[in-house]
Amino acid sequence: QVQLVESGGGLVQAGGSLRLSCAASGRTFSSYAMGWFRQAPGKEREFVAAISWSGGSTYYADSVKGRFTISRDNAKNTVYLQMNSLKPEDTAVYYCASGGVVAGTPSLEDYWGKGTLVTVSS
């Protein structure tokens, strides 16, 4: 079993910054990458960013390129999402994920955190 716990969400003014953290515990052998997704009320969950576990490659949704940065600390089994130049449209519950779903290959070995709310005021 793998557990993912997000932290760092909160209320921020438009143009501000916020850093999210995702700490993983338990067995993570099935995870080759970690990443972030987000979901606003009434909308579908969307991909935000991902980072490979072995290669260090990063990927971003077009909507956040140049503003968000994903990083990882394997020694702590933690992934971060630095969010800059935040916009009201970034308001959503942000979820940490690990496994094939992060790379576009969903499987039964995917794991999700419970989410952390980010609210950007205008």
C-alpha positions as CSV (number, residue, x, y, z in Angstrom):
1,Q,0.0,0.0,0.0
2,V,1.2,3.5,-0.9
3,Q,-0.1,6.6,0.9
4,L,0.3,10.1,-0.5
5,V,-0.3,13.2,1.6
6,E,-0.5,16.6,0.1
7,S,0.2,19.9,2.0
8,G,0.7,23.5,1.3
9,G,-2.6,24.5,-0.1
10,G,-4.4,27.7,1.0
11,L,-5.6,31.1,-0.1
12,V,-3.4,33.4,-2.2
13,Q,-3.9,36.6,-4.2
14,A,-3.6,36.5,-8.0
15,G,0.0,36.9,-9.0
16,G,1.2,35.3,-5.8
17,S,3.0,32.0,-5.2
18,L,2.4,28.8,-3.4
19,R,4.4,25.6,-2.9
20,L,2.7,22.2,-2.6
21,S,4.3,19.1,-1.1
22,C,3.4,15.5,-1.5
23,A,4.9,13.0,0.9
24,A,4.8,9.3,0.0
25,S,5.0,6.4,2.5
26,G,4.7,2.7,2.2
27,R,5.8,0.7,-0.8
28,T,6.4,2.7,-3.9
29,F,8.1,0.1,-6.2
30,S,5.3,0.3,-8.7
31,S,5.7,4.0,-9.1
32,Y,8.0,5.1,-11.9
33,A,6.9,8.7,-11.8
34,M,5.0,11.2,-9.6
35,G,2.9,14.1,-10.5
36,W,0.1,16.5,-9.9
37,F,-3.5,16.8,-11.1
38,R,-6.2,19.3,-10.2
39,Q,-10.0,19.5,-10.3
40,A,-12.2,22.5,-9.9
41,P,-15.9,22.0,-8.8
42,G,-18.0,20.7,-11.7
43,K,-15.0,20.2,-13.9
44,E,-13.0,17.1,-14.9
45,R,-9.7,16.3,-13.3
46,E,-6.8,17.5,-15.4
47,F,-3.1,16.8,-15.6
48,V,-0.8,19.6,-14.2
49,A,2.7,18.3,-14.1
50,A,4.8,15.1,-13.8
51,I,8.4,14.1,-13.0
52,S,10.1,10.8,-13.7
53,W,11.5,8.8,-10.8
54,S,14.7,7.6,-12.6
55,G,15.3,10.1,-15.3
56,G,14.3,13.4,-13.8
57,S,12.4,14.4,-16.9
58,T,9.5,16.8,-16.3
59,Y,6.3,17.5,-18.1
60,Y,3.7,20.3,-17.8
61,A,0.3,21.1,-19.0
62,D,0.2,24.0,-21.5
63,S,-1.8,26.0,-19.1
64,V,0.9,26.1,-16.4
65,K,4.1,26.0,-18.5
66,G,6.4,28.8,-17.4
67,R,4.6,29.3,-14.1
68,F,4.7,26.0,-12.3
69,T,7.8,23.9,-11.5
70,I,7.8,20.3,-10.3
71,S,10.7,18.8,-8.4
72,R,11.4,15.8,-6.2
73,D,13.5,14.6,-3.3
74,N,13.8,10.8,-3.6
75,A,15.5,10.5,-0.2
76,K,12.4,11.8,1.4
77,N,10.0,10.3,-1.2
78,T,8.6,13.8,-1.7
79,V,7.5,15.7,-4.7
80,Y,6.9,19.5,-4.8
81,L,5.0,21.8,-7.0
82,Q,6.1,25.5,-7.0
83,M,3.3,27.6,-8.3
84,N,4.1,31.2,-9.4
85,S,2.0,33.9,-11.1
86,L,-1.1,32.3,-9.9
87,K,-4.4,33.1,-11.6
88,P,-8.0,32.7,-10.4
89,E,-8.4,29.9,-12.9
90,D,-5.8,27.9,-11.0
91,T,-8.3,27.5,-8.2
92,A,-8.9,23.8,-7.6
93,V,-8.2,20.9,-5.4
94,Y,-4.7,19.6,-6.2
95,Y,-4.0,15.9,-6.1
96,C,-0.7,14.1,-5.9
97,A,-0.5,10.9,-7.8
98,S,2.0,8.1,-8.5
99,G,2.1,5.2,-10.9
100,G,1.2,4.8,-14.6
101,V,-1.5,7.4,-14.6
102,V,1.1,10.1,-14.3
103,A,2.6,9.0,-17.6
104,G,-0.8,8.5,-19.3
105,T,-1.0,4.8,-18.7
106,P,-3.5,4.2,-15.9
107,S,-3.3,0.9,-14.0
108,L,-4.6,-0.7,-10.8
109,E,-1.4,0.2,-9.1
110,D,-2.0,4.0,-9.3
111,Y,-2.2,5.9,-6.0
112,W,-3.8,9.2,-5.2
113,G,-3.6,11.6,-2.3
114,K,-6.8,13.1,-0.8
115,G,-6.0,16.5,-2.2
116,T,-5.3,20.0,-1.0
117,L,-7.3,23.1,-1.8
118,V,-5.7,26.0,-3.6
119,T,-7.8,29.2,-3.8
120,V,-6.6,32.2,-5.9
121,S,-8.5,35.4,-5.3
122,S,-8.7,38.2,-7.9
